[in-house]
Amino acid sequence: MDRPINAMEFEGEFSSCPRCAYRDGFHATFRQDGGVVRWLLTCPSCREVFDIGLTVEPGHPGGNKVLT
Protein backbone atom coordinates (compact mmCIF):
# COMPACT_ATOMS: atom_id res chain seq x y z
CA MET A 1 0.00 0.00 0.00
CA ASP A 2 1.62 3.24 -1.09
CA ARG A 3 -1.05 5.61 0.23
CA PRO A 4 -0.47 7.36 3.56
CA ILE A 5 -2.31 5.92 6.57
CA ASN A 6 -4.21 8.43 8.70
CA ALA A 7 -4.17 7.59 12.41
CA MET A 8 -7.54 8.45 13.97
CA GLU A 9 -8.77 8.40 17.54
CA PHE A 10 -11.82 6.14 17.85
CA GLU A 11 -14.58 7.96 19.72
CA GLY A 12 -17.82 5.96 19.84
CA GLU A 13 -18.39 5.53 16.09
CA PHE A 14 -16.41 5.71 12.87
CA SER A 15 -18.89 5.35 10.01
CA SER A 16 -18.26 8.42 7.81
CA CYS A 17 -15.11 9.48 6.05
CA PRO A 18 -13.58 12.55 7.73
CA ARG A 19 -12.05 13.61 4.41
CA CYS A 20 -14.94 13.41 1.92
CA ALA A 21 -17.96 12.76 4.23
CA TYR A 22 -18.87 9.47 2.50
CA ARG A 23 -21.19 7.75 4.97
CA ASP A 24 -21.89 4.20 3.79
CA GLY A 25 -19.01 2.39 5.52
CA PHE A 26 -15.47 1.38 4.64
CA HIS A 27 -13.52 -1.35 2.88
CA ALA A 28 -11.15 -3.40 5.05
CA THR A 29 -7.43 -3.86 4.48
CA PHE A 30 -5.23 -6.07 6.66
CA ARG A 31 -1.50 -5.46 7.07
CA GLN A 32 1.00 -7.64 8.98
CA ASP A 33 2.97 -5.52 11.44
CA GLY A 34 5.28 -7.61 13.60
CA GLY A 35 3.25 -10.02 15.72
CA VAL A 36 -0.14 -8.44 14.97
CA VAL A 37 -2.28 -7.70 11.95
CA ARG A 38 -3.48 -4.10 11.60
CA TRP A 39 -7.08 -3.76 10.43
CA LEU A 40 -7.16 -0.62 8.27
CA LEU A 41 -10.26 1.09 6.87
CA THR A 42 -10.34 2.48 3.31
CA CYS A 43 -12.98 4.94 2.12
CA PRO A 44 -14.52 3.55 -1.08
CA SER A 45 -15.18 7.07 -2.35
CA CYS A 46 -11.90 8.98 -1.89
CA ARG A 47 -9.65 5.93 -1.17
CA GLU A 48 -8.20 7.55 1.99
CA VAL A 49 -6.85 4.96 4.48
CA PHE A 50 -7.54 5.19 8.22
CA ASP A 51 -6.11 3.38 11.23
CA ILE A 52 -8.42 3.57 14.27
CA GLY A 53 -6.30 1.16 16.30
CA LEU A 54 -7.94 -2.16 15.41
CA THR A 55 -5.61 -5.15 15.47
CA VAL A 56 -6.10 -8.90 15.29
CA GLU A 57 -3.81 -11.70 16.36
CA PRO A 58 -2.83 -13.80 13.33
CA GLY A 59 -3.97 -17.38 13.43
CA HIS A 60 -5.73 -20.01 11.40
CA PRO A 61 -9.35 -19.98 10.23
CA GLY A 62 -11.72 -20.47 13.13
CA GLY A 63 -9.23 -18.98 15.59
CA ASN A 64 -7.16 -22.15 16.00
CA LYS A 65 -3.40 -21.83 16.25
CA VAL A 66 -0.81 -24.38 15.32
CA LEU A 67 1.05 -25.54 18.41
CA THR A 68 4.65 -26.57 17.84
Secondary structure, DSSP 8 states (H G I E B T S, - for coil): --S-EEE----S---S-TTT---S--EEEEEEETTEEEEEEE-TTT--EEE-S-EE----GGG-----
